[in-house]
Amino acid sequence: MVIIQDTREQLPYVFDRWPVSVQAAGLPVGDYSIQGFSDKVAIERKSLDDLINCLMGGNRIRFEKELSRARSFELFAVIVEASFHQISAKQYHGCMDPHAVLQSIVAFHIRYKVPFIFAGDRCGGEYLTFSLLQKFIYEIEKRFKQCRKMEVTG
């Protein structure tokens, strides 16, 4: 599997625990995708402070535009390198109230059908990003095999 990492990614994952290669390229949406599927799958990585920043002011508008562009994707998720508890305990920089943060996340999930997955930390974020991309490829290959089987028997 070749993971595409967006060239604008500030703190890229290395994925050195898995048999994958990583290539940098400009992605239309998200920070990570899979070669040949960048119009179907993407993962957006957010540190907790980055997420808070994306929920305020002009950054919120830009973030919502990205979530809206991802609506057509088969898989798009936001991986948050933090826990739900860290938000509710306001363990982040910024003046946004924890309740407002959580309500924004819930609203975006419903409005844009985008899951926000709390990975606990950066290591968990890398693991979940790899796992989502790997499972996406597995499901694509499974569909392809089923279609080929139907063509042969049908």
C-alpha positions as CSV (number, residue, x, y, z in Angstrom):
1,M,0.0,0.0,0.0
2,V,1.3,3.5,-0.9
3,I,0.1,6.1,1.5
4,I,-0.1,9.6,0.1
5,Q,0.7,12.3,2.6
6,D,-0.4,15.9,1.8
7,T,2.6,18.2,1.1
8,R,1.1,20.7,3.6
9,E,1.1,18.3,6.5
10,Q,3.1,20.0,9.3
11,L,3.9,16.9,11.5
12,P,3.7,13.9,9.2
13,Y,3.3,10.4,10.4
14,V,6.1,8.0,9.4
15,F,4.2,4.7,9.4
16,D,7.5,2.9,10.0
17,R,5.7,0.1,12.0
18,W,4.0,-1.2,8.8
19,P,5.0,-2.5,5.4
20,V,3.9,0.6,3.5
21,S,5.6,3.4,1.6
22,V,4.7,7.0,1.9
23,Q,4.8,9.6,-0.9
24,A,4.2,13.3,-0.5
25,A,1.7,14.9,-2.9
26,G,-0.9,17.6,-2.9
27,L,-4.3,16.2,-1.7
28,P,-7.6,17.9,-2.5
29,V,-8.9,17.0,0.9
30,G,-7.3,15.6,4.1
31,D,-3.8,14.8,5.2
32,Y,-3.5,11.1,4.2
33,S,-4.9,9.0,1.4
34,I,-4.0,6.0,-0.7
35,Q,-2.4,6.1,-4.1
36,G,-5.0,5.8,-6.8
37,F,-7.9,6.6,-4.4
38,S,-7.3,10.2,-3.3
39,D,-10.8,11.1,-4.6
40,K,-12.4,8.3,-2.5
41,V,-10.6,8.2,0.9
42,A,-8.9,10.7,3.1
43,I,-8.0,11.1,6.7
44,E,-7.6,14.5,8.4
45,R,-5.1,14.6,11.3
46,K,-5.6,17.1,14.1
47,S,-3.7,17.7,17.3
48,L,-6.0,19.0,20.0
49,D,-4.8,22.6,19.8
50,D,-5.1,22.5,16.0
51,L,-8.7,21.2,16.3
52,I,-9.6,24.0,18.7
53,N,-8.1,26.5,16.3
54,C,-10.1,25.1,13.4
55,L,-13.3,25.6,15.3
56,M,-12.9,29.3,15.8
57,G,-13.2,32.4,13.6
58,G,-12.1,32.3,9.9
59,N,-10.5,29.0,10.4
60,R,-13.9,27.4,11.1
61,I,-15.1,28.5,7.7
62,R,-12.1,27.0,6.0
63,F,-12.5,23.8,8.0
64,E,-16.2,23.5,7.2
65,K,-15.4,23.9,3.5
66,E,-13.0,21.0,3.7
67,L,-15.6,18.9,5.5
68,S,-18.1,19.8,2.8
69,R,-15.7,18.8,0.0
70,A,-15.2,15.4,1.7
71,R,-18.9,14.6,1.5
72,S,-18.5,12.7,-1.7
73,F,-15.8,10.5,-0.4
74,E,-16.4,6.8,0.5
75,L,-14.3,7.3,3.7
76,F,-13.4,10.5,5.3
77,A,-12.6,10.9,9.0
78,V,-11.0,13.3,11.4
79,I,-8.5,11.7,13.7
80,V,-8.0,13.7,16.8
81,E,-4.7,13.1,18.7
82,A,-6.4,13.5,22.1
83,S,-9.1,12.0,24.2
84,F,-12.7,13.2,24.8
85,H,-11.7,13.7,28.4
86,Q,-9.0,16.2,27.4
87,I,-11.6,18.4,25.7
88,S,-14.1,18.2,28.5
89,A,-11.3,19.0,31.0
90,K,-10.1,21.9,28.8
91,Q,-6.6,20.6,28.4
92,Y,-5.9,22.7,25.4
93,H,-4.8,26.3,24.6
94,G,-7.6,28.6,23.4
95,C,-10.5,30.4,24.9
96,M,-13.2,28.1,23.4
97,D,-15.5,26.6,26.0
98,P,-15.3,22.7,26.2
99,H,-19.1,22.5,25.7
100,A,-18.9,24.6,22.5
101,V,-16.0,22.4,21.2
102,L,-18.0,19.2,21.8
103,Q,-21.2,20.7,20.3
104,S,-19.2,21.8,17.2
105,I,-17.8,18.3,16.7
106,V,-21.3,16.8,17.1
107,A,-22.8,19.3,14.7
108,F,-20.1,18.6,12.1
109,H,-20.5,14.9,12.4
110,I,-24.2,15.2,11.7
111,R,-24.0,18.0,9.1
112,Y,-21.2,16.6,7.1
113,K,-21.4,12.9,8.1
114,V,-17.8,12.9,9.2
115,P,-16.7,10.9,12.2
116,F,-14.3,12.5,14.6
117,I,-12.2,9.7,16.1
118,F,-10.4,10.3,19.4
119,A,-7.1,8.5,19.2
120,G,-5.8,9.4,22.6
121,D,-2.4,10.6,21.4
122,R,-0.2,10.9,18.3
123,C,0.8,7.2,18.3
124,G,-2.8,6.2,18.4
125,G,-3.6,8.7,15.6
126,E,-0.9,7.1,13.4
127,Y,-2.2,3.6,14.2
128,L,-5.9,4.5,13.5
129,T,-4.9,6.4,10.2
130,F,-3.0,3.3,9.0
131,S,-5.8,1.0,10.1
132,L,-8.6,3.0,8.3
133,L,-6.6,3.2,5.1
134,Q,-5.7,-0.5,5.2
135,K,-9.3,-1.6,5.9
136,F,-10.5,0.7,3.1
137,I,-8.1,-1.1,0.6
138,Y,-9.2,-4.5,2.0
139,E,-12.9,-3.7,1.4
140,I,-12.2,-2.4,-2.1
141,E,-10.3,-5.6,-3.0
142,K,-13.1,-7.7,-1.5
143,R,-15.7,-5.9,-3.7
144,F,-13.5,-6.3,-6.7
145,K,-13.2,-10.0,-6.1
146,Q,-16.9,-10.4,-5.7
147,C,-17.6,-8.6,-8.9
148,R,-15.1,-10.8,-10.8
149,K,-16.7,-13.9,-9.3
150,M,-20.1,-12.7,-10.4
151,E,-18.8,-12.1,-13.9
152,V,-17.2,-15.5,-14.1
153,T,-20.3,-17.4,-12.8
154,G,-23.0,-15.1,-14.1
